[in-house]
Amino acid sequence: MTWLATTQTILCFIPLAYFAILDYRTMSIPAAPLEIWCTIICLYGAIRDWHLLAVAIAVMVVTGAFAWCTRGMGSADVLVIGALAATLGLLPTLWGLLLACMLGCCHCLCSRTRRIPFVPALFVGNAVIAGLPLLHLTLPVIGAYTLVLLG
């Protein structure tokens, strides 16, 4: 991961954690801070690689059309998915979206409500996907440390 990618990931996930907590508590996110954050993340993605900006815009158009047709997703969800696409790229964002959908279904079944705070699910799903490369690096270290402790 390059320095720009690492910086963008940090700039993406720290405010996203705040937005996730806010969405979980109030089921809404203020528009101005979210739009400013999304713009900064998308422009930072364009600095890294202009393809990331194109991916983010395409993802926002598709998810925005889905949100408009189903009336189920909010505009904050669409902006967050677009910002994640500008940070992680298309395929990791889609995997994170799949995990978020599964988490949202679990939340819906456990809480027996129809409204789902989806930004926390997006945060957790994409944090897991973004952290998978770190997991591949740390598992051998944990295994070696365990062998040293047991041996």
N, C-alpha and C positions, 0 to 999 in steps of 0.2 A: 504494500500500500504506500503510495507516495505521500509526501508531506501535505499536499493540497487535499488529497482524498481523506487523510486522517483529520485534518482541520475541519473539512466540511462535515465529516461524520460527527465530530464533537459538536460543531455548531448546529447540527440537525437534531441530535438526540437529547441534549440538555434542555433546550426550550420545549422539545416535544414531550419530555417527561412532565414539565409544568402544565402543558396543555392537556395531557392525559389525566392528570390529577383534577384539573379544573373541569374537564368534561365528565369525569366520573362523579364528581360532587354535585355539579349544577346542570348537567346535560346540555350545556352550551359553552361556547368559547367566544370571547369578544373578537369582533371582526378585524379591527385595526391592527392589534399586535400579531394576529395570525397571518394577515395579508402581508405585513412588513416582513415577518419571518420567512414566509413562503417565497417572497420576491428575492430576499437576500440569498436563500438557499438555491433557488433556480439560477440566479445570476452567477453565483459561485460555481455551480455546475457548468455553466456556459464558459467560465474561465478555464476550468479543467478540460472540458471537451464539449464542443458545441453539440455533439450528438446527445449528450445528457439533457440539454435544454429541449431538444426536439422530442426526446422520449418523454420528458416531463409534460410538455404541452400536449402530446398525443394521449398520454395517460389521463390527463385532466379532462380532455375533450370526451374520451370514451366513458370515464366514470361520471362525468357531468351529465352526459346523455342518459346513462343508466339511472342516475339519481333523479333526473327530471322525469323519466318514464315511470319509475316505480314510486316516486315520492317517499322513498324510505331512507335515503341517505341525506345528510345535511351538507351544506357547502363546505363546512370545515373538514369533513371527511374527504371530500374531493381535493381540497387544497393540500391536506396532509399526505394523501397518496401521491400527488404530483411532486411534492417536495421530497418524499422518499425516493421516487423514481429519479429525480435529479441528483440524489446523493448516492444511491446504491446501484442504479441501472434498472433495466426492465425486468430481467429474469429474477433477481433477488427480491425485487418489489412484489412480483407476482407470487413468489413463494411465501413472502411475509403476509401478503393479502390472504392467501389460503389459510395460513395459521390464524390470522386475525378473524376470519370467518368462522373457523372452528371454535375459537375462544368465544366469539360472540354468540354462537349457538349454545355453547355450554352455559354462558351467563344467562341467556334467555331461558333455558330449561331449569337452571338452579333458582333463579329469582322469580320465575313465573311472571315475567313482564314482557310486553311486546317492544318496549323501547330499550335500545341497547346503547350504552356509551361506547362508541366504536373506536374512538381515538386511543383509549387505553389498550384495546385489543390490537390496534395497528402498531402501537409502540412496542408491546411485548413481542408480537410476531416478527416485526422487522428487527428488533434488537437481538432476537435469537438468530435470525438469518445473518445479520451483520457480525455477530459474535462467533459464528461457526468456524471461520478461519483461525480465530484465536483458540478455539477448542482443539483443533488439530495440532496446534503448537503446544498446548499445555498438557494434553493427555499423556504423551510419552514422559514428560517431566514428572507428572503425578505418579505414573506407573513406576518409574525409576526410584522415586522417593519412597513409595510404598515398599518396593523390594529391599531398599536399604534399611527401612525400619523393621521389616519382618526378618531380614537376614542377619 
